[in-house]
Amino acid sequence: MRHLSLIVALADHHTTHRAASQMNMTQSTASKMLRDVEDLFQATLFDRGARGLKPTPLGEFVIANARAQLSRLERFSDDFRARRAGGYGTLNLGAISGAAPSLVARSLADIKRTRPQLTVVLHGETSDALLDMLENGRLDLVVGRYSTDRHQHLFDFEPLAYERLTAVARAGHALQGRARYRLADLVDHPWVLQYKTTPTRKALDAGFADADLPPPVNTIECGSIVAILSLVQVSDAVALLPAALVEAHLAAGLFTELPLRPEIRLDQFGLVTRKREPLSDAAQEFSGLLRINAARWGW
């Protein structure tokens, strides 16, 4: 455990001095432990330089596995304490913003009825961030989609539903009032965009390219959905967001919808799990509820 923790600390802090301080040990002890680990692996894990420690390619592989092992051990410890206290353990899951307000929320309500003492930790991020957490062992499962080709080799994917996207602006925006819009009508307006690695942004960029349009130039890039919603509400910016995420804002009269033709669509989202790794009882039950609700409600 201490060797795994030291590897992660060295990766985070880049010097044995700072890593040793975090580990509450002397620098000489940390240096000796690193040499012991490298002797055990018969490989150099960190290159030593004037700017500190830099992981080698083999070191990056070891660091990723060390993070995953520590996360799994921490989750085991949390689950053990909960079970010892008469609880039902912990379910750590991630969900993209388009799935969380509907399918995931309904499925969580269902599982809490059958397991009231189950501790659920829900992370709402973009697919790329959630799959990094899944790879590192911090999550049991993700409701999302692949964002890079390498994910196909790491995870199993079971499609659940489609995610509809809609363009929105604040109520009272100069664009408000038309029945349909083309991207050409919106390209010269301010935009709040998700990061380029997200599926929504990739779909939007492809839409501009298919329409032979340059991408917008007056933009803010933002990784927080909450911040995007706020920026749209207080500015003249346009955003492309999951329809499920903006339903409440539209119903409350805070946003106006800008129906795009042709529509911009995303691939199906689904259940993403680590390959060749069995799910806990709670994760299996939750997965089943996701399937039932996706079929029942037609998401």
N, C-alpha and C positions, 0 to 999 in steps of 0.2 A: 504493500500500500504506500509506504513512504517513497519507494523508488518511483512508482507511477506518479505520485503527487509531485515529486521533484522534477520529473520530465516535463509535466505540464507547467510547473512554476517557471522553469527555465525557458520554455517556449513563450510564456506570457511576459517575462521580465527581461530576458535577453542577457542577463548577467548572473553569475553565481552569487554575487553579493546580495542583490535584491531578492533572488529566489531563496537564498538561505535565510534572509530576514523574515520572509513570509512563512517559511517552514520552521522558524524558531530553532535554528541550528547555526553552527559556525560556518564561515565560508569554506574553511578547509574540509569540514565534514561533507558539505555539499559537493565540493570538487572530487573528493574521494568516492562518494556515492555515484557520481556521474562516470568516473573511470570504471567503477565496478560494473555498472550497467553496460557500458560500451565493451568491456571485456567479455561480459556474458553474451552479448549479441555478436561479438567479433566484428564490429562495425563502428565507424565514427557517426555519431548521431548529431553532433553540433560542430560546425567549423568555428574555431576561435579566431577573432580578429580584433582590430583596434576599436571597432564599434560594438563589441560584445559578441554574443553567441548567435549564430545563424543556423537553423536546422538544415541538415543535408537532406537529399531526397528520401533516403532511408529513415532519417530522423523524423521527417514529416509523417511518414507512414506509422512510425512508432507513437508519435504524439497523438495522432488521430485515434489510434487504438487505446492509448492510455486514457484519453478523455472519455471514450465510450465505456471503458471498464469502470472507471470511477463513477460515471453517471449511473451505470447499472447497479453498482454496489450501494450508492446513495439511495436509489429507489428501493432496493431490497431492504435496506435499513428502515426506511420510512414505512414500507408495507409491513415489515415485521412488528414494528412498534404499534402500528394501527391494529393489526390482528391480535397482538398480545393484549391490547386494551379492549378487545371485543368488537373492533370495527371490521370493515371489509376491504381494507387496503386503499390504494391510491390508483387512479386512472389519470395518466398524463397524456393529453391529446392536443393536437393542433388542427386548426381549421382556417381555411381561407375566408376572407370577408364575405364572399358571395354565398357561402354555404352556412356560415355561422348563424345568421338571423332566422333561418327557416329549418332546414333539415337537421342540423346539428343541435339547435336549441330544442326542437321537439324530441329528438332521440335522447338528449340529456334529461329532459323532464321524465321520459319513460323509464330510464334506468334508475333514476333517483326514487321512483315509486317502488321498485323492487329491491333496491339496495340503498336505503336511506342513510346508512352510515358510510357509504363509499365516499371517499374524498376525491373530487374531480378537480384537476388543474387544467384549465383551457387556455391555450396560447393562440391568439389571433394575429397572424402575420401573413406575408406573402409566401407563395409556395416554395421559393428558393430558400428563404430563411427557415421555414418549417422543416424542410427536408434536410437541411444542415443539422438541425436539432435531432431529427429522427436518426440520422446517420451516427451522431455522437451518443446515441442512447438516452437522450434526455426526454424523448417522447415514446409512448407505446404505439401510437398510430397517428396518421395524418389524414384529414379530409382535404385533398388538394389535387395537384396534378404534377407530372414531371416538368421540370423547367430546363434541364440539360440532358444530353444523350447519356451521360454517365449514370444518371439515376435509374435508367432501365436495367443496368447491371447490378444495382444495389438493392432495388425495391421491387415488390410485387404491386401491381395496380389493378384494381377492380372498379370499372366505371359505375357511377351511381346516377348522375344527372347532368343536364346542361346548365350552364350559367349564362343568363341573358345580360348583355351590357346595354347601358343607356347613357346618352350624353345629357348632361344637366348644367344649368346655370341658376343663379339666384333668382328669386321672384322679382319681377319688375325689370329684368334685363332687357336691353334693347332688342335682343333676338326673339323675345317671347312672342307667341301668338301664331306661329306658322304651323301647318299640319305636318310638314316634313322638311328635312334639311339634308343637303349634301355636305360632305367634308369641305368642299370648296367654299361653302357659306361660312364655315367656322375657322378656317385655317389662319386668317388674319387677326383673330381675336386672341386675347390672353388665354393661356392654358395652364392648368395644374396637372402635371403628369406623374405617374408612378415611374419607378426606376426602369431602365431599359431591360433589365433581366426578368421583369415580371411578365407573365403571359398577356395581361391586359395591354401593357405598353407595346409588346411585340405585335399584338393584333392591330393596335391603332397605327403603328408605324407601317405595317403592311397595307393597311387601308389607304394611307396617304400615298404610298408607292403605287398601289394598284390604280389610284385615281390620277396618277402622273402629277402629284402635287408635292411641293417641298414640305418638310415638316414645319410646324409652327416655330417662330423665332422668339416670341414673347412668352416665355415659359418659366414655370417654377417646377423643379423636380422634387418629389417628396416621397419618403418611404412610409409615412404614417397616414393611414386612411382617415383617422380622426382629424388630423391636420388638414387633409385635403377637403373634407367636408366643411371645416371651418373657413378655409380660404375661399371656397366657392360661395359660401354664405355672405362673406363680407367684402367681396371684390367682384369685378366683372369677368373673372376667369371662368372658363368652360372646363369640364372634366368628364372623362369617360369612366363610369363606375358600374359595379354589379347592380342590377335592378333591385335585387332584394335588399341591398344596403341603403338605398335612397327612398324606399317606399314610404317610410315614416316622414321624411322631409317633404316629399311631394304631397302627402295627405295633409300635412300641417300647413301647406302653403308657403314653405320656406324656399323650395326649389321649383323651377319649371323644367319640364322635360323637353328635349330637343330631338324629336324622333328622326333618326338617321335612315336614309335610304341610299344605297343598300345598307342593311344592318351589318354591324361588326360582331362576329360570333367568336366564341371560344370553344376549344375542344371540351369534351366532358371532363368534369372533375370526378374524383372517386376516392376509394379507400386505398391508402398507401401504407404498406407495412414492409419491414425488413425481410429480405429473402432468407429462407431456411431458419427462421426463428419463431418458435411457437408464441402465441399470444396468451396473456393471462386470462383467467376466467372472466374477469370484468371486461377486458378488452374484447374478448370473443362475444360476450353478450351485447356490448355496445355496437359492435360491427353488425350483428344480426338485426338490431333495431334500426340501424342506418339503412339496411337493405329493405326492411319492411316498410319504413316510412317513405323511402324513395319510390317504391312501387305503388304504395297506397295513395300518395299525394301527387304523383306525377311530376316530380321535380326533374 
